[in-house]
Each structure stands twice: as C-alpha cells, then as structure tokens.
C-alpha cells in the first residue's frame, strides 16, 4: 500500500529462454518489452503516458541528498540506441544503478520506462527495468520487504525494547514480544483493511514455499493436536513425519532414493473437501499459478503408510524449500546436522 494507502504492485517477472541482454537479440527483446517514448498525439496511449509516465520534480526527489537535483536521475540524457551499461563503470552510477540505457529522444527525457501492454491495462504510473543479476533481484526484494514503518512507530518500539530489557525471559521470547508490539502498533490504511476484510490477497507468487525444521528434535516447535473433547492428543504431522511414512513402492517415484528435501519440494498435504455441492471431478483439481494460463488438472495422489492412510498431492510446480540458516563457523553441529536431515535417505 503506497504510504499505507493506494494499492500498488512490486513484481518480478521471469521471461523463459530469453537471450542475454548483452547480445543483439537481447537488445531487441529490451526494445520490444520496454520503452520510454512519448507517443504521437493520435496514439491511444498518448494521454496515459503524458499524465502517468512524465516525471515532475517534487521534494521527494531530494529527500535523501539535498545536493542533487533528482534521485531518480531525471532528466535522462538522449541516446541513439538501447545498450547495456557495465556495472563497474561510472556511467552505471550516473544511471542510478540501472543496467540499461534505453533509446531516448530529447522529448523523452522526462518519460519513465513503461511497457505498452501493461500500461494500457494498468492505467496508472509504472516503472519497468531489466535485472542484471540474481544479487540485484535479491536486493530489490529485500529492500521493499524491509521498508521502514512510519516514524510514529519509533517511540513505541523504543518503549517496548526498554520494557523487555528488564524482563528475564530468554532472547527468543523477548524478540517475540517486540515483534508483537510492532505488529499491534503499525498503521493499517482503510484500503488494506478492505483488502483483508474481503479476503483479497496482499501477495502472490508462482512458487509455494515449504519450511523444513532441521533443528534437533528437542528444539523443534510442534503443533498440538486436540481430540473432539478438546483434550491434547499428541502432535500434528509435519513434513518430516510424512516423509518417514512415504510409500516404499511407486511406479512414478523412486521413494527409496528420495531425500527429505526432494520430498518436500514435490509433495504437499491433501485434504478432501467436505463441500457436498462439489462433485467428485471438482474435488481433486488444482490451479497451477505458473504458466501462460490457468490450467485445471486432476491431482495426482500418493498414500502414506500411516494408520489413517493419509494422502499427499503431487505439486504442479515444485516448491521452494527453506530451512534454518545455520553457519559452519558459528554453529558447526547444527549446520552439519541440518545438511544430514535434508539430504540423507
């Protein structure tokens, strides 16, 4: 939410089998996907580009450095061709860290990058640029995920830290209390409230993630299972429990030679829907989020060897597996134990 207000999107898009940007074919792709050209007045996008993509200097242009004219590097110099800028060059810094200089006329010097098709459907300001490396992608994502809350929260956070310092709880409990204080005090805009009340998603991804708790068994958090009388009845199954109950014979998968990491990436728990209005064909379908269009396919299931005959579904797209980040230098025992847990068969 922009300034806790207007909804907007930060999005990463992968283009399958695209050529390297520093080749002639790569430059052609850039010119096809990205432009900064102010269209002719009779073009259907002229008004959109003029009203939404034309930069105008504001106080925010200099909020980080009063000695510069514009931190967004406008006006941008003309260029007779689209080209890639070496990340080790001074021009890369002058280009505000962008790896690409677009073909630009004098009259386009204040026009921000856009994609014609996206701008037509979006109907509002946008910025689009190629990413030069995996590091730049990680930096971009981390930058916006960790964006500061408004300064009005600072005092509440300081008070929470001072209060927690006087308590004798372990460090994890104290950090948890500080986190909850931040969550309780953060500003939530009316738009975000509407999104949450209406069940609208605040994020979307073409990949699911699966956490694997590779800590020592006595250090793992477990979810307690309750019976019909609300009495504790053991623990709920996690991905490690399900892995130990994987089938031993299967025509499609070699479970005898499948490690926990691969199992977690390929399978997810399957829960049968209780809605009697859904017919049998609809109960076992899934929408794959990755692809040119939404494809509804019947789920492929495997049956575990536990007493209940629990089932798991084969993911349409492998998940990204995560695990605690131990380092060999600081915590060698947990580091190597974690590797053994995910890779042993």
PyMOL commands that set and color helices and strands:
alter all, ss='L'
color gray80, all
select helices_A, chain A and resi 24-33+46-53+59-62+90-94+106-108+116-122+134-145+153-165+171-185+190-197+217-219+239-244+255-257+260-266+280-283+332-343
alter helices_A, ss='H'
color red, helices_A
select strands_A, chain A and resi 83-84+100-101+209-212+224-226+232-235+267-269+285-288+295-298+301-303+311-314+320-323
alter strands_A, ss='S'
color yellow, strands_A
deselect
rebuild
show_as cartoon
